[in-house]
């Protein structure tokens, strides 16, 4: 099974420092460097509105994450 870790790190003096979790036990890894494009992570106006609407819902309408996942599984057959 492939284990992957994705991190965004700052480049300082043309170097990067990556700290791996204690439970990461691989002795050799492949490193791929891709410049971070700030535009890749921009939310659209519709996404921002949806998040704002959800954040403003009354707590009485909140559901547990497990219930949300169950509803998605039932609707989309995952």
Rosetta blueprint (number, residue, H / E / L):
1 X L
2 X L
3 X L
4 X L
5 X L
6 X L
7 X L
8 X L
9 X L
10 X L
11 X L
12 X E
13 X L
14 X L
15 X E
16 X L
17 X L
18 X L
19 X L
20 X L
21 X L
22 X L
23 X L
24 X L
25 X L
26 X L
27 X L
28 X L
29 X L
30 X L
31 X L
32 X L
33 X L
34 X L
35 X L
36 X L
37 X L
38 X H
39 X H
40 X H
41 X H
42 X L
43 X L
44 X L
45 X H
46 X H
47 X H
48 X H
49 X H
50 X H
51 X H
52 X H
53 X H
54 X H
55 X H
56 X L
57 X L
58 X L
59 X H
60 X H
61 X H
62 X L
63 X L
64 X L
65 X H
66 X H
67 X H
68 X H
69 X H
70 X H
71 X H
72 X H
73 X H
74 X H
75 X H
76 X H
77 X L
78 X L
